[in-house]
Amino acid sequence: MTTHPKGRQARVLLTSVFGPYAQDDQYGSRSINPMELYHNQVTRAQGPYSLRIFHRSWGIMFLQANIENPSTVLDFPLREDFERELTENQYDVVGISSIIVNVGKVREMCKIVRRLSPHSTIVVGGHVTAIPGLDLMIDADHIVKGEGVGWLRSFLDQDPTQPVIHPQIASGFGHRVMGLKLPGSIGSTAATIIPSVGCPMGCNFCTTSAFFGGKGKFINFFETGQQIYDAMAQAEEKHGFHAFFVMDENFLLHRKRAMELLDCMRKAGKSWELYVFSSANAIQKYTMEELIELGVSWIWMGLESPLSGYSKLNGSDTMSLTHQLRAHGIRVLGSSIVGMEHHTPQNINSEIDYACAHETDFHQFMLYTPLPGTPLHAQMTEEGRMIDVDLADVHGQWKFNWRHPHISLDESKRFLDHAFGRDFELNGPSLYRICRTTLEGIRKYRLHPDLRVRQRFEREAAALRTSYSALLWAMERHLKVTNATVAAHIHALRKDIRKECGTFSSAAGTLLGPIMLWLTRREEKRLDSGVTYEPETFIERRNWASV
């Protein structure tokens, strides 16, 4: 591998693609595919109750933390921000990170670099590199597939085998709840911890698994529970976080490492909360007591389809497991696939109803989508079933990009929209559901013999008594007109919260509820008029004093 002539002295710009994002434009942005994970893929049919939150581009933050060079991270820039950064500072290397749908913006950014900073070496990474023939579509010097820290260190004449340094990452920003935009100090209450990348389960549609080597392959940044604990302790010390979004495709699959982490937490008396991804078969390796003591309070679990045949569901009754987790106060985000090969217009609605019957706190629905680089894409290509669709529209939230044996392209969108709407109709807002699950945990564990567990559920109770009580007050009244059944459930929950958490919850609802109701109605009108939200731009420099 060649190295850059300036090595450790090269100035490096690491950037995400330019915005705005939640609009239809010639570069590939789509209004239906905003830069909001939850609103885009999980709560999109919930109107003013949809969870609005942005997440940083963690990959470029990782890269910056692991090189010695003078560097800048430019996250969510506008086009003019990107151009200004190139003209006001001399960069030897420009790294552009992107997902597949934004390939048009990558192409344009390469053109901008060639025009404004022709001496710069252009490096492109991220999931966009899975596109076949990408080198013919964009003008880049290097296209880097897979994990990029080692490659960039080598390119800049640094040791690629050094331990990976974990950057300090807040899990989200720009939180908006029922029309109320939360201050950053309130909204960013969790840190992101990334122990590994890739997934050994290797589901045929999974871009993450394919990107990092495929079935059976993953890359550990942290081999031990102690290393994960140290990263969490640093985040707590620097930012006061006691909740952690563990960005690992199947965290609980690595039981030894998870139990080592639990031992560290016990010894230090840490009352932490963990939000994790895990397969159903991995969850079942633990007792509920172990999950609770580990601090697991939120699990993203693939439900897919009961007839999907994926190994991660082997031997699992996902319905029973989901209800058991919720009964112990563990909130569940279930993920289901719409439009699998066995789906027909005759059976798909029953499968959607089955998914909704899990009563998860959140539910993601995605179309069965062959994305470049995945085994599913290779299979569909070989079978001649792929459709020539603009890559900007291949994200699983619009229409099929392949020929389904029973369902047309237009039908695929209708069934997907129906799934989101049906879940909201039957189960109500996710904000209500997480309150319901939280109360179950408080009832069961607020008197637990482990002080760490008691402290965690007391924090949960404090939130129910105050902020959530106001949200539920407004929610009940707002939904009476459109969904009286769910409104009645919310009313019953408010009574249960008052009984369990004290009468202050009623006072909070009475005092703050009317404000939240007004904000909710205003937000509803704003969304109906076409208002969208964009992330703020971040510019972060490192080792810049020597420049």
C-alpha positions as CSV (number, residue, x, y, z in Angstrom):
1,M,0.0,0.0,0.0
2,T,1.3,3.5,-0.9
3,T,1.4,6.2,1.8
4,H,0.8,9.9,1.4
5,P,4.0,11.9,0.8
6,K,3.3,14.1,3.8
7,G,2.5,11.2,6.1
8,R,1.7,12.4,9.6
9,Q,1.9,16.1,8.5
10,A,-0.8,15.8,5.9
11,R,-3.9,17.9,6.7
12,V,-7.0,15.8,6.6
13,L,-10.7,16.8,6.1
14,L,-13.2,14.1,7.0
15,T,-16.8,14.9,5.9
16,S,-20.2,13.5,5.5
17,V,-22.3,14.4,2.4
18,F,-23.8,17.9,2.1
19,G,-27.4,18.8,2.9
20,P,-30.1,19.7,3.0
21,Y,-31.5,16.2,3.2
22,A,-35.2,15.9,3.7
23,Q,-36.1,17.2,0.2
24,D,-36.1,16.0,-3.3
25,D,-33.2,17.2,-5.3
26,Q,-31.0,16.3,-8.2
27,Y,-28.2,14.9,-6.0
28,G,-30.3,12.1,-4.4
29,S,-31.8,13.6,-1.3
30,R,-35.4,12.5,-0.8
31,S,-38.2,13.9,1.3
32,I,-39.3,10.4,2.2
33,N,-35.8,9.5,3.4
34,P,-34.7,12.2,5.9
35,M,-31.6,12.1,8.0
36,E,-33.6,11.0,11.0
37,L,-33.3,7.3,11.8
38,Y,-36.4,6.9,14.0
39,H,-38.7,9.2,12.1
40,N,-37.6,7.7,8.8
41,Q,-37.8,4.0,9.7
42,V,-39.7,3.6,13.0
43,T,-42.2,6.3,14.0
44,R,-42.9,7.9,10.6
45,A,-46.7,7.4,10.8
46,Q,-47.0,8.8,14.3
47,G,-47.4,12.4,13.3
48,P,-46.5,14.9,16.1
49,Y,-45.7,11.9,18.4
50,S,-42.9,10.7,16.1
51,L,-39.5,10.6,17.7
52,R,-37.4,13.3,16.1
53,I,-33.7,12.9,16.7
54,F,-30.4,13.1,14.6
55,H,-27.3,11.0,15.0
56,R,-23.8,12.0,14.2
57,S,-21.7,10.4,11.5
58,W,-19.8,8.1,13.9
59,G,-17.4,6.7,11.3
60,I,-15.6,9.9,10.5
61,M,-15.4,10.7,14.3
62,F,-13.7,7.4,14.8
63,L,-11.2,8.1,12.0
64,Q,-10.3,11.5,13.4
65,A,-9.8,10.1,16.9
66,N,-7.3,7.5,15.6
67,I,-4.9,9.6,13.5
68,E,-2.2,12.0,14.6
69,N,-2.6,14.4,11.7
70,P,-4.1,17.9,11.8
71,S,-7.7,17.1,11.0
72,T,-11.2,18.5,10.7
73,V,-14.5,16.7,10.9
74,L,-17.2,18.4,8.9
75,D,-20.5,16.7,9.7
76,F,-23.8,17.6,8.0
77,P,-22.5,20.6,6.1
78,L,-24.3,22.6,3.5
79,R,-22.7,22.7,0.1
80,E,-21.4,26.2,0.8
81,D,-19.9,25.0,4.1
82,F,-17.9,22.3,2.3
83,E,-16.7,24.7,-0.4
84,R,-15.7,27.3,2.3
85,E,-13.7,24.7,4.2
86,L,-11.8,23.8,1.1
87,T,-11.0,27.4,0.1
88,E,-10.2,28.7,3.6
89,N,-7.9,25.8,4.6
90,Q,-5.4,23.8,2.6
91,Y,-6.2,20.0,2.8
92,D,-3.9,17.3,1.6
93,V,-6.5,14.6,2.0
94,V,-10.3,14.8,1.8
95,G,-12.2,11.8,3.1
96,I,-15.9,11.6,2.1
97,S,-18.1,9.1,3.9
98,S,-21.6,8.1,2.6
99,I,-24.3,5.5,2.4
100,I,-25.5,4.1,-0.9
101,V,-28.4,6.4,-1.5
102,N,-26.2,9.5,-1.4
103,V,-23.8,8.4,-4.2
104,G,-24.9,11.5,-6.3
105,K,-23.7,13.8,-3.6
106,V,-20.4,11.9,-3.4
107,R,-20.0,12.4,-7.1
108,E,-20.6,16.1,-6.8
109,M,-18.3,16.6,-3.8
110,C,-15.5,14.9,-5.7
111,K,-16.0,17.4,-8.5
112,I,-16.0,20.3,-6.0
113,V,-12.7,19.0,-4.5
114,R,-11.1,18.7,-8.0
115,R,-12.1,22.3,-8.8
116,L,-11.3,24.1,-5.5
117,S,-8.5,21.9,-4.1
118,P,-7.0,20.1,-7.0
119,H,-3.9,19.0,-5.1
120,S,-6.0,17.1,-2.5
121,T,-6.1,13.3,-2.5
122,I,-9.8,12.1,-2.4
123,V,-10.6,9.1,-0.3
124,V,-14.2,7.7,-0.3
125,G,-15.5,5.2,2.3
126,G,-18.7,4.0,3.9
127,H,-21.5,1.8,2.6
128,V,-21.4,3.7,-0.7
129,T,-18.3,1.7,-1.6
130,A,-20.5,-1.5,-2.0
131,I,-21.8,-0.1,-5.3
132,P,-20.4,-2.2,-8.2
133,G,-18.4,0.0,-10.6
134,L,-18.3,2.9,-8.2
135,D,-14.8,3.8,-9.5
136,L,-16.4,4.6,-12.8
137,M,-19.1,6.7,-11.2
138,I,-17.0,9.1,-9.1
139,D,-13.6,10.8,-9.5
140,A,-11.8,9.5,-6.3
141,D,-8.2,8.5,-5.8
142,H,-9.0,5.7,-3.3
143,I,-12.2,3.8,-2.5
144,V,-11.9,2.1,0.9
145,K,-14.3,-0.8,1.7
146,G,-14.9,-2.0,5.2
147,E,-13.3,-0.8,8.5
148,G,-11.2,2.3,7.7
149,V,-9.1,3.1,10.7
150,G,-6.3,0.7,9.8
151,W,-6.3,1.8,6.2
152,L,-6.1,5.5,7.0
153,R,-3.4,5.0,9.6
154,S,-1.3,3.1,7.1
155,F,-1.9,5.7,4.4
156,L,-0.7,8.4,6.7
157,D,2.4,6.5,7.8
158,Q,1.1,5.4,11.2
159,D,0.9,2.1,12.9
160,P,-2.4,0.4,11.9
161,T,-2.1,-2.2,14.7
162,Q,-2.3,0.3,17.6
163,P,-5.4,-0.1,19.8
164,V,-8.4,1.8,18.6
165,I,-9.2,5.0,20.5
166,H,-12.9,5.4,21.1
167,P,-14.1,9.0,20.6
168,Q,-16.6,10.7,22.9
169,I,-20.0,10.5,21.1
170,A,-23.4,11.7,22.3
171,S,-25.9,9.2,21.0
172,G,-28.2,11.9,19.5
173,F,-28.9,15.5,19.2
174,G,-31.7,17.8,18.0
175,H,-34.4,15.9,20.0
176,R,-37.9,17.1,19.4
177,V,-40.8,15.6,21.4
178,M,-44.4,16.5,20.5
179,G,-43.3,19.8,19.1
180,L,-40.9,20.7,22.0
181,K,-37.3,21.0,21.0
182,L,-35.2,19.9,23.9
183,P,-32.0,21.8,24.8
184,G,-28.8,19.8,24.0
185,S,-28.1,19.4,27.7
186,I,-31.4,17.6,28.2
187,G,-31.7,15.8,24.8
188,S,-28.2,14.2,24.8
189,T,-28.5,11.9,27.8
190,A,-26.7,8.9,26.5
191,A,-23.3,8.2,25.0
192,T,-22.6,5.9,22.0
193,I,-20.2,3.0,22.6
194,I,-19.1,1.0,19.6
195,P,-17.5,-2.3,20.7
196,S,-17.4,-3.9,17.3
197,V,-18.5,-3.7,13.7
198,G,-20.1,-6.4,11.5
199,C,-22.4,-9.2,12.4
200,P,-21.6,-12.9,12.5
201,M,-25.3,-13.9,11.8
202,G,-25.0,-12.8,8.2
203,C,-28.6,-12.4,7.2
204,N,-28.8,-12.2,3.4
205,F,-30.2,-8.7,3.2
206,C,-27.9,-7.1,5.8
207,T,-25.6,-4.4,4.5
208,T,-23.7,-4.1,7.8
209,S,-22.8,-7.8,7.8
210,A,-21.7,-7.8,4.1
211,F,-19.8,-4.5,4.5
212,F,-17.5,-6.0,7.2
213,G,-16.9,-9.4,5.7
214,G,-20.2,-11.3,5.6
215,K,-21.5,-14.2,7.6
216,G,-19.4,-15.2,10.5
217,K,-17.2,-12.1,10.3
218,F,-16.9,-9.1,12.6
219,I,-14.2,-6.8,13.9
220,N,-13.9,-6.2,17.6
221,F,-12.6,-2.8,18.8
222,F,-13.0,-4.1,22.4
223,E,-12.2,-7.7,23.1
224,T,-13.1,-7.6,26.8
225,G,-15.8,-6.3,29.1
226,Q,-13.2,-4.3,31.0
227,Q,-12.3,-2.3,27.8
228,I,-16.0,-1.5,27.2
229,Y,-16.3,-0.5,30.9
230,D,-13.3,1.8,30.6
231,A,-14.9,3.6,27.6
232,M,-18.2,4.0,29.4
233,A,-16.5,5.3,32.5
234,Q,-14.6,7.9,30.5
235,A,-17.9,9.1,28.9
236,E,-19.5,9.3,32.3
237,E,-16.6,11.2,33.8
238,K,-16.4,13.7,30.9
239,H,-20.1,14.2,30.2
240,G,-22.0,12.8,33.1
241,F,-23.7,10.1,31.0
242,H,-25.2,7.1,32.8
243,A,-27.0,5.7,29.7
244,F,-25.2,4.1,26.8
245,F,-26.3,3.3,23.3
246,V,-24.2,0.2,22.5
247,M,-23.8,0.3,18.7
248,D,-23.0,-3.4,18.2
249,E,-25.0,-5.4,15.7
250,N,-25.5,-8.3,18.2
251,F,-24.1,-7.2,21.5
252,L,-25.6,-10.0,23.7
253,L,-24.3,-12.7,21.4
254,H,-20.9,-12.2,23.0
255,R,-22.0,-13.4,26.5
256,K,-18.5,-13.7,28.0
257,R,-17.7,-10.1,27.2
258,A,-21.1,-8.9,28.4
259,M,-20.8,-10.7,31.7
260,E,-17.3,-9.3,32.2
261,L,-18.8,-5.9,31.8
262,L,-21.4,-6.7,34.4
263,D,-18.7,-7.8,36.8
264,C,-16.9,-4.4,36.3
265,M,-20.2,-2.5,36.9
266,R,-20.9,-4.5,40.1
267,K,-17.5,-3.8,41.5
268,A,-17.7,-0.1,40.8
269,G,-21.3,0.2,41.8
270,K,-22.4,1.6,38.5
271,S,-26.1,2.1,37.9
272,W,-26.0,2.4,34.1
273,E,-28.5,1.9,31.4
274,L,-27.7,0.0,28.2
275,Y,-29.5,0.3,24.9
276,V,-28.5,-2.7,22.7
277,F,-29.0,-4.6,19.5
278,S,-29.5,-8.3,19.9
279,S,-31.0,-11.3,18.1
280,A,-33.7,-13.3,19.8
281,N,-31.6,-16.4,20.2
282,A,-28.8,-14.4,21.8
283,I,-31.2,-12.8,24.3
284,Q,-32.3,-16.2,25.5
285,K,-28.7,-16.9,26.7
286,Y,-29.5,-14.7,29.6
287,T,-31.9,-14.7,32.5
288,M,-34.0,-11.7,33.0
289,E,-32.2,-11.0,36.2
290,E,-28.9,-10.9,34.4
291,L,-30.3,-8.5,31.8
292,I,-31.7,-6.2,34.5
293,E,-28.4,-6.2,36.5
294,L,-26.5,-5.5,33.3
295,G,-28.7,-2.4,32.9
296,V,-30.3,-3.5,29.6
297,S,-33.3,-1.2,29.4
298,W,-33.8,-1.2,25.6
299,I,-33.3,-3.9,22.9
300,W,-33.5,-3.6,19.1
301,M,-34.5,-7.1,18.0
302,G,-35.1,-8.5,14.5
303,L,-38.6,-10.1,14.3
304,E,-38.5,-10.1,10.4
305,S,-41.2,-12.6,9.6
306,P,-42.3,-15.9,11.3
307,L,-41.6,-17.7,8.1
308,S,-38.3,-16.0,7.2
309,G,-36.1,-18.9,8.3
310,Y,-33.2,-16.7,9.6
311,S,-30.9,-18.4,12.1
312,K,-31.1,-15.6,14.6
313,L,-34.7,-16.6,15.2
314,N,-34.0,-20.3,15.6
315,G,-35.9,-21.8,18.5
316,S,-37.4,-18.4,19.5
317,D,-41.0,-17.5,20.2
318,T,-40.6,-13.8,19.6
319,M,-44.1,-13.0,20.7
320,S,-43.5,-14.5,24.2
321,L,-40.0,-13.1,24.4
322,T,-41.1,-9.6,23.6
323,H,-43.9,-9.7,26.2
324,Q,-41.5,-11.1,28.8
325,L,-39.0,-8.4,28.2
326,R,-41.6,-5.7,28.5
327,A,-43.0,-7.2,31.7
328,H,-39.5,-6.7,33.2
329,G,-39.3,-3.0,32.1
330,I,-37.1,-3.7,29.0
331,R,-38.3,-1.6,26.1
332,V,-38.3,-3.4,22.7
333,L,-37.8,-2.0,19.2
334,G,-39.0,-4.8,16.9
335,S,-38.0,-4.9,13.3
336,S,-40.1,-6.6,10.6
337,I,-39.6,-7.1,6.9
338,V,-42.5,-6.3,4.5
339,G,-42.5,-8.0,1.1
340,M,-40.5,-11.2,1.6
341,E,-40.7,-13.8,-1.1
342,H,-43.6,-15.7,0.6
343,H,-45.7,-12.6,1.0
344,T,-48.8,-12.2,-1.2
345,P,-51.6,-9.7,-1.2
346,Q,-53.7,-12.4,0.5
347,N,-51.4,-13.1,3.5
348,I,-49.3,-10.0,4.0
349,N,-51.9,-8.1,6.1
350,S,-52.1,-11.0,8.5
351,E,-48.3,-11.0,8.9
352,I,-48.4,-7.3,9.5
353,D,-51.1,-7.8,12.2
354,Y,-48.9,-10.6,13.7
355,A,-46.0,-8.1,13.9
356,C,-48.2,-5.5,15.5
357,A,-49.4,-8.1,18.1
358,H,-45.9,-8.1,19.6
359,E,-46.9,-4.7,21.1
360,T,-43.3,-3.6,20.9
361,D,-42.5,-0.1,22.2
362,F,-41.2,0.8,18.7
363,H,-41.6,-1.0,15.5
364,Q,-39.4,-0.7,12.4
365,F,-40.8,-1.8,9.1
366,M,-38.6,-2.1,6.0
367,L,-39.1,-3.5,2.5
368,Y,-37.2,-6.6,1.6
369,T,-34.5,-4.8,-0.4
370,P,-31.5,-6.2,-2.2
371,L,-28.8,-3.6,-1.6
372,P,-25.4,-3.7,-3.4
373,G,-22.8,-5.8,-1.8
374,T,-25.3,-8.2,0.0
375,P,-25.9,-11.9,-0.8
376,L,-29.5,-11.0,-1.6
377,H,-28.4,-8.5,-4.3
378,A,-26.1,-11.1,-5.8
379,Q,-28.8,-13.7,-5.8
380,M,-31.4,-11.3,-7.4
381,T,-28.9,-10.1,-10.0
382,E,-28.1,-13.7,-11.0
383,E,-31.8,-14.5,-11.3
384,G,-32.3,-11.4,-13.5
385,R,-34.9,-9.9,-11.0
386,M,-33.3,-6.6,-10.3
387,I,-35.0,-3.4,-11.6
388,D,-33.0,-0.4,-12.8
389,V,-33.9,2.0,-10.1
390,D,-32.1,5.3,-9.1
391,L,-29.9,4.3,-6.2
392,A,-31.2,7.4,-4.3
393,D,-34.5,5.5,-4.1
394,V,-33.1,2.2,-2.9
395,H,-33.4,2.5,0.9
396,G,-36.3,0.2,1.9
397,Q,-38.8,3.0,2.6
398,W,-40.2,3.6,-0.8
399,K,-40.8,0.8,-3.4
400,F,-39.2,-2.5,-4.4
401,N,-36.0,-2.4,-6.6
402,W,-36.6,-6.0,-7.7
403,R,-39.4,-8.1,-9.2
404,H,-41.4,-9.8,-6.5
405,P,-43.3,-12.9,-7.5
406,H,-46.7,-11.7,-6.1
407,I,-46.5,-8.0,-5.2
408,S,-46.0,-5.0,-7.6
409,L,-43.9,-2.0,-7.0
410,D,-46.8,0.2,-6.2
411,E,-48.3,-2.4,-3.9
412,S,-45.1,-2.7,-2.0
413,K,-45.4,1.0,-0.9
414,R,-49.0,0.6,0.0
415,F,-48.3,-2.4,2.2
416,L,-45.4,-0.7,3.8
417,D,-47.4,2.4,4.6
418,H,-50.2,0.2,5.9
419,A,-47.8,-1.5,8.3
420,F,-46.7,1.7,9.9
421,G,-50.3,3.0,10.1
422,R,-51.6,-0.3,11.5
423,D,-49.0,-0.4,14.3
424,F,-49.9,3.2,15.3
425,E,-53.6,2.5,15.1
426,L,-53.5,-0.6,17.3
427,N,-50.7,0.3,19.7
428,G,-50.7,4.1,19.9
429,P,-47.7,6.4,20.1
430,S,-44.3,4.9,21.0
431,L,-44.0,7.6,23.7
432,Y,-47.0,6.1,25.4
433,R,-45.7,2.5,25.0
434,I,-42.3,3.2,26.6
435,C,-44.1,4.8,29.6
436,R,-46.2,1.6,29.9
437,T,-43.2,-0.6,29.8
438,T,-41.2,1.6,32.2
439,L,-44.0,1.4,34.7
440,E,-43.8,-2.4,34.6
441,G,-40.1,-2.3,35.4
442,I,-40.7,0.1,38.3
443,R,-43.3,-2.1,39.8
444,K,-41.0,-5.1,39.6
445,Y,-37.6,-3.7,40.5
446,R,-37.8,-0.5,42.5
447,L,-37.3,-2.6,45.7
448,H,-34.6,-4.8,44.2
449,P,-31.9,-5.9,46.7
450,D,-29.1,-4.5,44.3
451,L,-28.7,-0.8,45.0
452,R,-27.6,-0.2,41.4
453,V,-30.9,-1.6,40.1
454,R,-33.0,0.4,42.5
455,Q,-31.2,3.6,41.6
456,R,-31.9,3.0,37.9
457,F,-35.6,2.4,38.3
458,E,-35.9,5.4,40.7
459,R,-34.6,7.5,37.9
460,E,-37.2,6.0,35.6
461,A,-39.9,6.7,38.2
462,A,-38.8,10.4,38.5
463,A,-39.2,10.8,34.7
464,L,-42.7,9.2,34.9
465,R,-43.7,11.6,37.7
466,T,-42.7,14.7,35.8
467,S,-42.0,15.0,32.1
468,Y,-43.8,11.9,30.9
469,S,-46.9,12.7,32.9
470,A,-47.2,15.9,31.1
471,L,-46.8,14.2,27.7
472,L,-49.4,11.6,28.6
473,W,-51.9,14.2,29.7
474,A,-51.6,16.0,26.4
475,M,-51.6,12.8,24.4
476,E,-54.8,11.5,26.0
477,R,-56.7,14.6,25.1
478,H,-55.3,14.9,21.6
479,L,-56.1,11.3,20.7
480,K,-59.6,11.3,22.0
481,V,-60.9,12.5,18.6
482,T,-58.9,10.2,16.4
483,N,-58.4,7.0,18.5
484,A,-60.6,6.8,21.5
485,T,-59.4,3.3,22.4
486,V,-55.8,4.3,22.7
487,A,-56.8,7.4,24.6
488,A,-58.6,5.2,27.1
489,H,-55.5,3.1,27.5
490,I,-53.5,6.2,28.2
491,H,-56.0,7.4,30.8
492,A,-55.7,4.1,32.6
493,L,-51.9,4.3,32.5
494,R,-51.9,7.8,34.0
495,K,-54.0,6.4,36.9
496,D,-51.5,3.6,37.4
497,I,-48.6,6.0,37.3
498,R,-50.3,8.1,40.0
499,K,-50.8,5.1,42.1
500,E,-47.2,3.8,41.8
501,C,-45.2,7.0,41.5
502,G,-47.2,9.5,43.6
503,T,-49.8,12.3,43.2
504,F,-47.1,14.7,41.9
505,S,-47.6,13.1,38.5
506,S,-51.1,14.5,38.4
507,A,-49.8,17.9,39.3
508,A,-47.2,17.7,36.6
509,G,-49.9,16.7,34.1
510,T,-52.2,19.5,35.1
511,L,-49.5,22.2,35.1
512,L,-47.5,21.2,32.0
513,G,-49.9,19.1,30.1
514,P,-51.8,22.0,28.5
515,I,-48.6,23.5,27.2
516,M,-47.7,20.1,25.7
517,L,-51.1,19.9,24.1
518,W,-50.8,23.3,22.5
519,L,-47.3,22.4,21.2
520,T,-48.6,19.1,19.9
521,R,-51.4,20.7,18.0
522,R,-49.0,23.3,16.6
523,E,-46.6,20.6,15.5
524,E,-49.4,18.7,13.8
525,K,-50.2,21.8,11.7
526,R,-46.5,22.4,10.9
527,L,-46.0,18.9,9.7
528,D,-49.2,19.0,7.7
529,S,-47.9,22.1,6.0
530,G,-44.8,20.3,4.9
531,V,-42.2,21.4,7.5
532,T,-39.1,19.2,7.7
533,Y,-36.1,19.2,10.0
534,E,-32.4,19.3,9.3
535,P,-29.4,18.6,11.5
536,E,-27.0,21.3,12.6
537,T,-23.6,21.5,11.1
538,F,-20.6,20.4,13.2
539,I,-17.0,21.5,12.6
540,E,-14.5,19.8,14.9
541,R,-10.7,20.3,14.6
542,R,-8.0,18.1,16.2
543,N,-4.2,18.7,16.5
544,W,-5.0,22.0,14.7
545,A,-2.8,24.3,16.9
546,S,0.3,23.2,15.0
547,V,-1.2,24.1,11.7
